[in-house]
Amino acid sequence: MNRRDGMRAKGEGRPSSAGRTRRVLGVLLGAVRQIVGAPDYQRYLAHHVARHPERSPLSPRDYYAEFLSWQFGSGGPTRCC
């Protein structure tokens, strides 16, 4: 079939396979982060802008430090080995 028969030309109107792969990996990474309880800085920023516009958000470094402190206490993560 050709374009007159309703078929699109290659790459026309569809994202590239690399773009689809990045999008799928991003969704999977977000799901894994939610499952294991890892922090999501972008979600934090969206929440912060919506709920606390009068305060400036934490930097990524401070955000992760705060998360680790909340998750493991003030001593940070500990290892048995």
Residue, then its C-alpha position, 0 to 999 in steps of 0.5 A: m500500500n502507498r500513502r494514498d491508500g491511508m498508510r503513513a510514511k515511515g516516521e510520519g506522525r509516530p515517535s521514533s523507537a528510541g523515543r518509545t523506549r525512553r518513555v517505557l523505561g521512564v514509566l518502568l523506573g517510576a513504577v519501581r521507585q514507587i514499589v521500593g519507596a524511593p523518592d521522586y524529585q519531580r513529583y516532589l517539585a510538582h507537589h511543592v509548587a501546588r501546595h507550598p508556593e510561598r516557600s522555595p523547594l529543596s535542592p535535589r541533594d537536600y531532598y534526597a538527604e531529607f528522604l534518607s534521614w526520614q527513611f533511616g533516621s539521623g544516622g543514615p543507612t546502615r549495612c550489616c556487611 
